[in-house]
Amino acid sequence: MSSPSRPVTVLDKPAVLAGLFGVWRDLDALAGELDASQFETATSLPGWTVHDVIAHVVGTESMLQGVETPEADIDVSTLEHVRNDIGVMNERWVRKLREQSAAELLETFRATTAQRRQALSDLSNTQWNDVGFTPAGPDSYGRFMRVRIFDCWMHEHDIRDAIGAPASAGELVGSAGDLALDEMAASMGFVVGKLGGAPDGSRVSFELTGPLGRTINVAVDGKAKVVDDFGDDDPTSTIQLDGLLFTRLAGGRKPLAEHADAISYGGDEAVGRRIVEHLNYVI
C-alpha cells in the first residue's frame, strides 16, 4: 500500500503515545472544570456544542476499539455540515451520546480513553508500523495516532475558544502541540502547491511565532513538498503569523478576514496571500 512516492511514516511509539495520552489528560482536566451549562455552549464547529465535541472524541476512540457505530434518529447525511462518510459516522456518535448528561459523558470519556491507553500500550512495534487506513491516506498506524493527537488537540482549543478560556503560553508548550503541528506540517505541500497554486520554483516559508514557533519550508519543484531548508537559496515568499492562529486558520476555526492584520508577508506577497486564503485544508 506504499510506494517510493508515498513512503511509510515511521514514528517513535513512546513519543507519540506520550503526546496522545497527554492531550487526553488535558481534555479530561478541562472538561472536568466545566459546569453543565458550559457543556451546552456552541463551538465554532457547525451544529456542535462542547458536549458534542467531547462526544466526537469518545466516538472515534470507541470505533478504534471496535465498538459498532450507533444508528441515528435521522439521516445525518442530509445535515449541511456533514460532508462525507467520516462525517456521517461522527454525527451518529454525537447524536447518540447527547442522551448522556455532562457528568455521564465525562465518565464515558474517561473509561474509553483508559481502554485505549491500555490497547495502544500493548501494541507491538510491528502493529504500530503496519500500513492501513488513516484519514491522511494509507500509512502506518503510528501516523494514524499522530492524526488522533492533531484531532484531539484541535478539539481542546475548540472548547477553549467556546468557553473563553484560551491556553496560556505554558499550556501550549508540550509534545501534544508539537506533534499536532508535525501532522499539519505534513500537509503543507498540498496546501502550497495544490490549494494555493504556488508556481514551479517557489520556495515558501511559514514562520510561526509564539509558544508554537517553528518554520515550515515548502519547495515547489514539479511537485510541492516540505523540506528542511532551501540550501543556499532564500525563500521566494514568507508568511509570518502566530503558531496557534496558524492552526485555527488551517482548521477552518477562525475567519481569515478577522485576523488578516495579524499576518505579515515577505517576498512574493501575491503568492503568500493566495496560499493563506486557501490555508484551510481540514474537511
Disulfide bonds with the S-S distance in Angstrom:
none
